[in-house]
Amino acid sequence: MLTTHRSRSVWPALLTFGSAALCALAPAMAQDAPAGFKPIAPQQKAAPVNAGKDGQNLFDYTAPNGGAPADLANRVGIDQNLDAKVPLDLQFKDESGKTVKIGDYFQNKKPVLITMLQLTCDQVCSAQFGAMEAAFKDKAFGFTPGQEFEVLTVSIDPKESPMIAQDVKEEQLKNLGIAGADKGWHFLTGNEKSTKELAKALGIKYIWDDNSKQYIHPDGIVMATPDGHVSRYFMRLDYNPRDLRYSIIESSKDRIGTFIDQIALSCFHYNPATGKYTLQIMMFLRLVGGAFVLGSVGAIALAVTREKRGPKQSVDAGGNNKKVKTA
C-alpha cells in the first residue's frame, strides 16, 4: 500500500530566520570603505584645513600658531543646518557659461548632492574629489550621477570662470570613469554674493587668508531632498559608500533602492554627530521579535487548518483513497 502525506510547511521558520539575517547582513553586503581610499578613523583628528596634499603646513611656521588665523576654528567649518531650505533662485553659470538657477537641478525630483570648494585648489579640494570619486566607483554605492541623484560642485572663488569649471569637470569625469556621469555632475561658478548666500544656507563657513593667498574652507558633502531641503551631511573626507547610498534613498523618500536597502534602513539610522548610519539595537530586536511572532502565528494557523481537514488519506494499489487509522 502506497501512502501519501501532505508536506510540512517550513516557511514560518524561514521567515523568522530570514528577517533577522537580512537586517544583520544587509550592511555587510556593502563595503565599509571606498576601494582605493582610506577614510579617517573616528578616533583620529582630521587633517587641518591649512594642510597640503602631502600634509605640509601652508602658513608661515615662524608666525604665531604657524601663521594660521587665531580664530580659524570659529570662522571655518560646517554648521549642520538640517532641514534648511536651499535657496533655489540663486543664479550661477554652468561649465558651458549658461546662466542657471540652483533650482534647475531639482526639477528632476532627485536628491541633489552639493559640494562647495575652490576648483583650482590642489590641497583639500583635490583630496575631496578623490574621496568622492572613490565612493562613487565603489560597488557598495551602486548609483550613477544623473540617474538616481544629481551632483552640484559650486566654486567659492568668484574669480574662477566657466572655462575653469569645464576643465575641472573633464578632469574629474576622466578620473571617475563612469559612463553617463557627465549628465549628472555639474560645475558652477558665480559672483561673491550668490556664493556666500548659498554657503550660509548650507552652513558652510570659509575665509580668504591674505597671508597664504588662498581660501581656507572645510571639506564636506551636503545632501538635499528633491524639494530642496538639507537632509544629510558627510565630512572629514570620510564618504562611506554605504552611508551615501542610504542617504540618497532616504532623501528620495524611498522612491529608489532595493528591498534589502529598506530592511537595512529599518535597523540603521543617521547620526548627525558622526555623519554616519549606525545600528539601532532596539529596532533590530523589535524586527527579530516581530518576525518570530509572525512565524509563530503562521505555524499555529497551519496546524489548525490541517486539523480541520481531517485524517490523512492513503492510496491502495487500485488507486482508491482510504482513511488511515491512527493509534
C-alpha positions in Angstrom: 0.0 0.0 0.0 1.4 3.4 -1.0 0.8 6.2 1.5 0.9 9.9 0.5 1.4 12.8 3.0 0.9 16.5 2.7 4.4 18.1 3.1 5.0 20.1 6.2 5.5 23.9 5.6 8.8 25.4 6.7 8.0 29.0 5.8 7.4 30.2 9.3 10.9 29.2 10.4 12.4 30.6 7.2 10.6 33.9 7.7 11.9 34.2 11.2 15.4 33.4 10.3 15.4 35.4 7.1 14.2 38.7 8.6 16.8 38.6 11.3 19.5 37.6 8.8 18.6 40.3 6.3 18.8 43.0 9.0 22.1 41.7 10.3 23.7 41.1 6.9 22.4 43.9 4.8 25.2 46.4 5.9 27.7 43.6 5.3 26.6 43.5 1.6 28.3 46.9 1.2 31.9 47.5 1.9 32.8 49.8 4.8 35.2 52.0 2.8 35.7 53.0 -0.8 38.1 51.0 -2.8 41.5 52.7 -3.1 40.7 55.3 -0.3 41.4 55.0 3.4 39.0 57.2 5.4 40.0 59.0 8.6 39.1 56.9 11.6 36.6 58.4 14.0 39.1 58.5 16.9 41.7 60.3 14.8 41.8 64.0 14.1 41.1 65.2 10.6 43.9 66.9 8.7 44.0 70.6 9.4 42.3 72.8 6.8 45.7 74.6 6.2 47.5 71.3 5.2 48.5 70.5 1.7 48.1 67.2 -0.1 51.4 65.9 1.5 50.4 67.3 5.0 52.7 70.3 4.7 51.6 73.4 6.5 51.0 76.2 4.0 51.3 79.0 6.5 54.5 80.6 7.9 55.9 78.3 10.6 57.7 81.2 12.3 54.5 83.1 12.9 52.3 82.5 16.0 50.1 79.4 15.6 52.1 78.5 12.5 50.7 81.5 10.6 47.0 80.3 10.8 44.4 82.9 11.9 43.8 82.9 15.6 40.1 82.4 15.3 40.3 79.8 12.5 38.2 77.2 14.3 35.3 79.7 14.6 35.4 81.1 11.1 36.0 77.9 9.1 33.8 74.8 9.4 30.3 73.4 8.8 27.2 74.1 10.9 24.7 71.4 10.2 21.5 73.2 9.1 19.4 70.1 8.8 16.0 70.7 7.1 17.1 74.2 6.0 15.7 75.4 2.7 18.2 75.6 -0.2 17.9 79.0 -1.9 16.7 77.7 -5.3 16.5 81.1 -7.0 20.3 81.9 -6.7 21.9 82.3 -10.1 25.2 80.9 -11.3 26.9 79.9 -14.5 27.4 76.3 -15.5 30.5 74.9 -17.1 29.3 76.0 -20.6 28.8 79.6 -19.5 25.0 79.4 -19.4 23.2 81.2 -16.6 21.3 78.8 -14.4 19.5 78.7 -11.1 20.1 76.2 -8.3 16.5 75.2 -8.6 17.1 74.0 -12.2 18.9 70.9 -10.8 15.9 70.0 -8.6 13.4 69.7 -11.4 14.0 66.0 -12.0 12.8 65.2 -8.5 16.0 63.6 -7.5 18.2 64.1 -4.4 21.0 66.6 -5.0 24.5 66.2 -3.6 26.2 69.6 -3.1 29.8 70.5 -2.5 31.4 73.9 -2.3 35.2 74.3 -2.9 37.8 76.1 -4.8 38.1 74.4 -8.2 41.8 75.3 -8.7 42.8 74.2 -5.2 45.1 71.2 -5.2 45.0 70.6 -1.5 41.8 69.8 0.4 39.8 70.2 -2.7 41.8 67.6 -4.6 41.5 65.2 -1.7 37.8 65.7 -1.6 37.4 65.0 -5.3 39.4 61.8 -4.8 37.2 60.7 -1.8 34.0 61.4 -3.7 35.1 59.5 -6.8 36.3 56.6 -4.8 32.9 56.4 -3.1 31.0 56.7 -6.4 33.0 53.9 -8.0 32.6 51.6 -5.1 30.2 48.6 -5.7 28.5 49.2 -2.4 27.3 52.6 -3.6 25.7 51.3 -6.8 24.2 54.6 -8.1 25.2 56.9 -11.0 25.2 60.7 -11.1 22.3 61.7 -13.4 20.3 58.6 -12.8 19.4 58.3 -9.1 20.8 61.7 -8.0 22.4 64.9 -9.2 25.8 66.4 -8.1 26.5 70.1 -7.9 30.1 71.3 -7.3 30.0 75.1 -6.7 33.1 77.2 -6.7 33.7 79.5 -3.7 36.1 81.6 -5.7 34.4 84.4 -7.7 37.5 84.7 -9.8 37.0 81.2 -11.3 35.3 81.1 -14.7 33.1 78.7 -16.6 36.2 77.8 -18.6 38.0 76.6 -15.5 34.8 74.8 -14.4 34.8 72.9 -17.8 38.4 71.9 -17.5 37.9 70.6 -13.9 34.8 68.8 -14.9 36.5 67.0 -17.8 39.4 66.0 -15.5 37.1 64.7 -12.7 34.9 62.7 -15.1 38.0 61.2 -16.6 39.2 60.1 -13.1 35.7 58.8 -12.3 35.4 56.8 -15.4 31.6 56.1 -15.2 29.6 56.3 -18.4 26.8 58.8 -18.3 28.1 60.7 -15.2 28.6 63.8 -17.3 24.8 64.3 -17.4 24.6 64.4 -13.6 27.7 66.1 -12.3 27.5 69.9 -12.8 30.2 72.5 -12.0 29.0 76.0 -11.2 30.8 79.4 -10.8 29.2 82.7 -9.6 29.6 86.1 -8.0 30.6 86.5 -4.4 27.1 87.5 -3.2 25.4 84.3 -4.6 28.2 82.1 -3.4 28.1 83.4 0.1 24.3 83.2 0.3 24.4 79.6 -0.8 27.2 78.8 1.7 25.3 80.4 4.5 22.1 78.4 3.8 24.1 75.2 3.8 26.1 76.1 6.9 29.5 76.1 5.1 32.0 78.7 6.6 35.1 79.7 4.7 37.5 82.7 4.6 40.1 84.2 2.4 43.5 84.4 4.0 45.8 87.1 2.9 48.9 85.5 4.3 48.6 82.3 2.4 46.8 83.9 -0.6 44.2 81.2 -0.6 40.7 80.2 0.6 40.5 78.3 3.8 37.5 76.0 3.8 36.3 72.7 5.1 35.6 69.6 3.1 32.0 68.3 3.1 29.1 66.9 1.2 25.6 68.3 1.7 22.6 66.1 0.7 19.4 67.8 -0.3 16.0 66.3 -0.9 14.2 66.7 -4.2 12.1 69.5 -2.8 15.2 71.5 -1.8 15.8 70.8 1.9 19.1 69.9 3.6 18.8 66.3 4.8 22.4 64.9 5.5 26.0 66.0 5.9 29.2 64.0 5.3 32.5 65.4 6.4 36.2 64.7 7.3 36.8 63.2 3.8 35.1 60.0 5.1 32.4 59.4 2.5 31.4 55.8 3.2 29.7 54.5 0.0 27.1 52.6 2.0 26.1 55.7 4.0 26.0 57.8 0.9 23.7 55.2 -0.7 21.4 55.2 2.3 21.2 59.0 2.4 20.2 59.1 -1.2 17.5 56.5 -0.7 16.1 58.4 2.4 16.3 61.8 0.7 14.3 60.4 -2.2 11.5 59.4 0.2 12.3 55.7 -0.5 11.4 56.0 -4.2 14.7 54.3 -5.1 16.7 51.4 -3.6 16.1 47.7 -3.2 14.2 45.6 -0.7 17.5 44.8 1.0 18.0 48.6 1.4 14.6 49.0 3.1 15.4 46.2 5.5 18.8 47.7 6.4 17.3 51.2 6.8 14.8 49.9 9.3 17.8 48.9 11.5 20.2 51.7 10.7 19.7 55.4 11.4 21.6 58.6 10.5 23.6 60.1 13.4 24.2 63.9 12.7 27.1 64.0 15.2 29.2 61.5 13.2 27.6 61.8 9.8 27.2 58.0 9.7 24.5 55.4 9.8 24.7 53.3 12.9 22.8 50.1 14.0 19.9 50.7 16.3 19.9 47.7 18.6 16.3 48.1 19.8 14.9 48.4 16.3 16.9 45.3 15.4 15.4 43.3 18.3 11.9 44.5 17.5 12.2 43.4 13.9 13.5 39.9 15.0 10.7 39.7 17.7 8.1 40.7 15.1 9.4 38.1 12.7 9.2 35.4 15.4 5.6 36.3 16.4 4.6 36.4 12.7 6.2 33.0 12.2 4.6 31.5 15.3 1.1 32.8 14.3 1.6 31.2 10.8 2.6 27.9 12.3 -0.4 27.8 14.6 -2.7 28.8 11.7 -1.3 26.0 9.6 -1.7 23.4 12.4 -5.4 24.4 12.9 -6.1 24.2 9.1 -4.6 20.7 8.9 -6.6 19.6 11.9 -9.8 20.8 10.3 -9.1 18.8 7.1 -9.4 15.5 9.0 -7.2 12.4 8.9 -4.6 11.7 6.3 -5.6 9.7 3.2 -3.9 6.7 1.8 -3.9 5.2 -1.7 -4.2 1.5 -2.3 -2.9 -0.4 -5.3 -6.2 0.2 -7.1 -5.9 4.0 -6.7 -8.7 4.2 -4.1 -8.5 6.6 -1.2 -8.7 5.1 2.3 -8.6 6.6 5.7 -5.6 5.9 7.7 -6.3 4.7 11.2 -4.3 6.5 13.9 -3.4 5.0 17.2 
